[in-house]
Amino acid sequence: MVEILSKWKTYVPKGDYLTQQGGTFLFDSQGTLLYQWRDRAILGLAANMSYPLSFLTKK
């Protein structure tokens, strides 16, 4: 994290592309979107969304 924050302008030269937290976007030199991945959130991978730590009580 220190590496990224200390060189923020190197990794993110144009802040207007930062509209989604937890995502990856790859653009070519013309600004055309080549790839995108959007995080479904921390709990998006839980089997039981209303009780995300339920796997801890299974025997």
C-alpha positions as CSV (number, residue, x, y, z in Angstrom):
1,M,0.0,0.0,0.0
2,V,2.8,2.4,0.8
3,E,4.3,1.7,-2.7
4,I,1.0,2.6,-4.4
5,L,0.3,5.7,-2.3
6,S,3.8,7.1,-2.6
7,K,3.7,6.8,-6.4
8,W,0.0,7.5,-6.9
9,K,0.5,9.8,-10.0
10,T,2.6,7.0,-11.6
11,Y,-0.1,4.4,-11.2
12,V,-3.1,6.7,-11.7
13,P,-2.1,9.5,-14.0
14,K,-5.7,10.5,-14.7
15,G,-8.0,10.4,-11.7
16,D,-11.2,10.6,-13.8
17,Y,-11.0,6.8,-14.4
18,L,-11.5,6.1,-10.7
19,T,-15.2,5.8,-10.5
20,Q,-15.5,2.3,-9.1
21,Q,-13.8,1.1,-5.9
22,G,-12.6,-2.5,-6.1
23,G,-12.3,-2.8,-9.8
24,T,-9.7,-3.2,-12.5
25,F,-9.8,-1.3,-15.8
26,L,-7.3,-1.5,-18.6
27,F,-7.3,1.2,-21.3
28,D,-5.1,1.5,-24.4
29,S,-3.2,4.7,-25.3
30,Q,-6.3,6.1,-27.1
31,G,-8.5,5.6,-24.0
32,T,-10.4,2.7,-25.3
33,L,-11.5,0.3,-22.6
34,L,-9.8,-3.1,-23.2
35,Y,-10.7,-5.0,-20.0
36,Q,-12.8,-4.4,-16.9
37,W,-13.4,-6.3,-13.7
38,R,-15.7,-5.0,-11.0
39,D,-15.5,-6.4,-7.5
40,R,-18.8,-7.8,-6.2
41,A,-17.9,-6.5,-2.7
42,I,-16.3,-8.3,0.2
43,L,-19.4,-10.4,1.0
44,G,-20.2,-11.1,-2.6
45,L,-18.4,-14.5,-2.4
46,A,-20.2,-15.6,0.8
47,A,-22.4,-18.7,0.4
48,N,-24.9,-17.2,2.8
49,M,-25.1,-13.4,2.4
50,S,-27.1,-12.8,5.5
51,Y,-24.6,-14.8,7.6
52,P,-21.3,-14.6,5.7
53,L,-19.3,-16.4,8.5
54,S,-21.6,-19.4,8.6
55,F,-18.8,-21.7,7.3
56,L,-17.1,-21.3,10.7
57,T,-19.9,-23.1,12.5
58,K,-20.3,-26.0,10.0
59,K,-19.1,-29.4,11.3
